Amino acid sequence: MSPLVSSYLLEEDLVRMEPFYPLRAFVCDSCLLVQLPQAETPEKLFGDYPYLSSTSSSWLRHAERFAESATVKLGLDSRSTVVEVASNDGYLLQHFLRLGIKVLGVEPAANIATLARAKGIDTRTRFFGKAAATQLVAEGVSADLLVGNNVLAHVPNLNDFAVGVRILLRKGGSASFEFPHLLRTFLGNQFDQVFHEHFSYLSLHAVQRIFAAHGLVVVEVADLSTHGGSIRVWARHAEDTKVVDPSVAAVLAAESDAGLDRPGGYAGFAGRATKVRRDLLRLLFDLKESGRRIVGYGAPGKGSVLLNYCGIRSDLIDYTVDLSPTKQGRFVPGVHIAIKHPDRIKEDRPDFVLILPWNLRTEIIEQLSFIREWGGKFIVPIPEPVVLP
């Protein structure tokens, strides 16, 4: 049972009842899509969203590199249009705009869309799917490049979404989707990637099948280091596709080798999650018993899952910090750990910092390198708890 990870609490909320929902992933024995039952409506989950893509410098660099390489790869220019669905605060489209390319964002969170518009990025506040795509085409919009970064997992109706892609993607155009790869989630014990805002956990087997049902063909796949191990899938209209890159077959083979092409291959994942929980709690208990002070870094969705699953509260971690001003001054749902500004770490000089967004550990360790001045160390919980100097 877990709270919604983005339901950060104010101090006055701490004395009120919180809703908790079952958190259990299922795999379809037919199409192999790994899914959560829908606990809440998309409007409830994403209408007022606290996540800002621009708070991570490494993610901004990733976005800039993609914009530059995609422009060259596809021959985009001032006559081209790039549409991003779930465009967040304009972290990506700002780079295409700088290159002189027309852009349009589709972002359901009104508070986030406002930030994108402040950067000069035309943004429609709505969920993407068949209806949205049909309306945009009626307005004369079509995409030479349609981008969806870390959105597929958040879509409750993948078929409706894929229809929208087919409608909005111009003939001869390309679509690019990045998402955490189920293969990396599975092999890396990344159980904290599973939370209610993520309706689906995607293998290439499943994505290829979804797209094919709606006239889209996966033509190329690239492995990425982002979000603990992602893939970028390039897709085109079936009638525009003559050649499929060998990378597609290579990723499908890797998934098959790991057992992700059959339901029985998923056994054992829950047991490995239990071991991580026990090992992490043992480490934290031992440190606290020896008088050490521990704080957290970050308040991401995965951090809320980890803390709630392990039962880690302020008796083990004094507080956590986060760069996002939308989270500072609030509390992590369920466990009620306070979220403060990162400057607090310099003031308090803790002995250990537990890195909750472990996928950004290199960036965070560099950012907090000053804790070594007083002998501070880092704890990374996934794929298994380790202490780093």
N, C-alpha and C positions, 0 to 999 in steps of 0.2 A: 504494500500500500504506500502511495507516495502523493505528495501535493503536486499541483502544477508548478513546474520549475520556474516559470516567469511570474508567479504570483508573489512578488516581493512584498514584504509587510512593513507597514509603518508601526511606530512604537505603540500606538493605541490599538493596533490589531492583535497584539500579543496576548491579550486577555480574552480574545474571542475564539470561537470554534473555527477550525480550518477544515475544508473538505479534503479528503484523501481519496485517491482512486486506485483501483487495481493496476499494477504495472507488470504485464506479462505478455511477452511476444510469442506469436504463433507463426508457424511456417505452413504455407499451403502445399498440400501434397500433390497438387496438380500443376500450378504455375510457378511454385517455389518462391513466391513473394513472401517475405517476412513482414508481418503486420502486427499492429496493436489494435484492439477494438477501440472505436472512437469514444473517448471519455467526455469530450466537450465539443462544442461547435467551433469551427474555424474563427468565427467572429469573436468568441470568448477568448480564444487562444492568441489571436494575432491582431485584434482590433486596436489595441494600445500596447505596442511591443517595446520592451526595454533594451533589446539588443541593437547596438550600433556597430556596423561593420568597420567604421573608421577608427575604432579604438585600438586596433592591432596594426602596428607599423609593418609587420611582416605580411599581413594580409593585404595592406594597401600596395606594397611592392609587388605582390603576386598579381593583383588586379592591373596594375600599370603595365607589367610585363605582358600579360595576356592581351590587353588592348593594343599594344604595339605589335605583337606577333600576329594577332588575328587580322589586323589591318593589312599587313604585308601578305599573309597567307591567302586572304580572300580578295585582295586588291580593292579594299574599301577606299572611298574618297568622298568628296563633298556631296556627291549625288546619292550616296548610300545612306541607309537608315539602320541603326542598331536599336533593337528593343530588348530591354532586360525585364524579366518578370521576377517579382520579389526583389526590387532594385534597392531596397533599404535606403540609406542616406546619400546615395549617389556615389559611393566609394569607387565603383567601376565606371559608370557612364561619364563621370567627370573627365576621365582620361581620353575617351573617344571624342568628347566635346572639344577638348584641347587640340585634338588632331584634325578638327574641322569637319567632323562627321555628325550628321543629324542623329539625335538620340531621343528615346522615349522610355520612361520608366513606368512600370505597373507595380504599385506597392499598396497592399491592403491596410497597413498601419498608418493612420492619419498623422500621428505625431512624428513618425519617421519620414513620411512623404514631405512634410513641411520643411524638414532639414535639407532634403534634396532640392526642393524648389529654390531655397535660399542660395544654392550653388548655381542656379540658372538652368536646372535640369527639368524639363517638362515631365511631370509625373502624374499619372492617373491613380486615384485612390480607389482601388477595387481589387477583388480576387480575380486571378486569371483562369480562364477556361473557355469553353465554346462561346458563351454569351459575350464575354469581353472581347474575344478575338473577332467575332462577327461584327460587333459595334465599331471596332477600330478599322476594320477593312471598309466598312460603310463610310467612314470618315476619310478614306483615302490612304490609310496607313498600311504598309506591309513591310516585312523585315527582310533585309538582305542578310542580317545576322540576328538571330534570336538567342539570347543568353538566359540561362537559369542556373545560378550558382547556389547550391545548398537550398534548393526549393522543393525538389521532387519528394524528399522525405516528408515534407510538411503538407503534402497535398492529399486530402481525404479521398478524392475521386480522380485517380490517375487516368482513367479512360477519358473523362471530360477534359482534363488538362492536355492530353495528347491530341485530342481533336482540335483544341485551341491552337496548338503548335502547328498542326497541319494547315489550318485556315490562315493564320497570320504569316506563315513563312512564305516568302515570295518564291515563285518558280525559279529554280537555280540557286536559291539561297541555302544557307547553312544554319544549323542550330547547334549550340554547345551547352552541355549540362555538366556541372560538377556536383559530386555528392560523395559523402563518406562511403568507401567501398566495403560492402558486407564482408568480403574476404579479410580485410584488415581488421575490421571489428571483431570477427570471429577468431582469427589467429592471435590477435593482440589483447585478448581478454577485455575488450573495451565495452563492458556492460553498461558503463555510465553514459554511453551514447543513446541508450534506450530511455526515452521519456515521452510524455503524452503529446508534445508538440510534433514529435516525429511519428507520423502514422505508419511509415514504411521504412524498411532497411533493405538496401538495394544491391543485388548482384547484377552483373551484366546479363546473366541468363534471363532474369525477370524483366529488366529494362528493354532488352532486345525484343522480347515477346510482346510487351505492351506497345512499343512503337510500331512493330510490324502489323499489329492488328489495326493500325490507323494509317497505313500507307507511308510509314517512315522507316528508313533503313539506317542502322548504325554502321558508319563507314570507317571510323577510326576511334581508337581509345588510347589515352595517355595516363600513365601512373603519376600521381601527385603526392607530395608529402603533407599537404594541408589537412587539417582536422584529423590528424592521426593516421592518415592514409586514405586518399580519395582517388577517384578516377575522373577524367574528363572525357565525356562521350560526345563525339561529333555525329550528327544525323542529317540526312537529306531526304527529300521526297523520293519515293521509290522510282518514279519515272526519270529522275535526274541521276540515278546511281548506276554506274557501269562497273566500278572497281571498288572493292572493299579491302582496306589495308590489312596486312597480316596481323597487326596488333589486336584485332578483334578476336581472331582464333586463338591467339596466345593467352589472352585474359580468360576466355572461356575455358581453355585447357587448365589454367591455374586454379580456377574455381572448381572444376571437376576433380582435380587432384586433391583438393581439400575436402571433398565430399559435399560441396554446396549444390550439386546437381541432383541430389536425392535427399528426401526427408530425413533418413537415418543419419546422414552426415552431421546433423546439427546437435546430436547428443553430446553431452559432456560440457557444454558451454556454461550451464548454470553452476555446475560443480566447481569450475575454475573461478567463477565470480565469488563463490562462497570462500574459497581459499584466499583470494585477495582481501576480502573483508576481514578474515581472521588475522592474516599477517599484518595488515595495516593497524588494526586495533591493538594487537600485541605490541607493535612498535610504539604507538602513541602512548599506551599505558606505561610501558617501561620508561619512556622519556619523562612523562609527568611524575612518575614515582621517584625519579632521580632529581626532581626539582627544575626541570627544563621548561622554558616558556615557548609555546608553539602558537603561531598565527597562520592564517591562510592567505593565499594570493589568488584573487579572482572570485567572481560569483557567477560563473557560467551555468547553463542548464545542466551540463554534465556534473558540475560540482554539487549542485543540489541533489542530484540522484545519488552520488557517492556518499555524501554526508548523511542523507536520510536512510539509505540502505544499510550503512554501517552503524547508524545510531550515534554519530559524532556530533556532540553539542559543545556549548561553551565551557563545559568542564574539561574538555580536552584541547579545544582551540579557542583562544581568547576572542578573536574576531577574524574577519577576512577583509581584504581591501580590493578595490576595483577602480579602474580608470574611468568607467562610465558614470557620468553625473546622474544618470537616471536611476542608478542603483545605490549610490552613496547615501547614507543616512537611513537606509532601510535594513531589513533583516531577511536572511535566507529562509524561505518557507519551510515549515515543518520543524527544523532544528533551531530556529530563532537565533542564529549567529549574526552579530552586527556586521554591517558592511561599511567600511570607512575609506577615506582617501588614502592612496598609497604612501603619502608623506608620513603617515602614522608609524610606519615601520622604522624610519630613521629616528623618530622620537623615542620609541619603546625598546629598540635594540633586542628583538627576540632571538632566542637560540636557534629556532628552526622555522622555516617557512614551508608550509604544505602547498604545492603548486596544483591548484584544482584544474585549470586549463592546461593539462599536461602536454597537449599537442603544441603549445607555444613555449615549452620549457626553455629552449635555447634563447629565445627573445627575452623571457622573463629573468632567467639567470644572469644574462648580460645587463639587463635593466637594474637588477638588484645586487650587482656584484659588490656593492659597498658593504653588505652584511658580513663579508669576510673580514672587515676591519676589526670586528669584535668576536670573530670565530663563529659567526652564524653559518648554518648549513641549510640545504634544501631537501625536501622530501618529495619524491615523485611517486604517485600511487599506482600508475598503470604503465605497463602490463603487469608489474608486480612491484610492491613497495620497495624503494631504494633510497638511501641517503646519499646526497651528492655534496661535495665540498664547495 
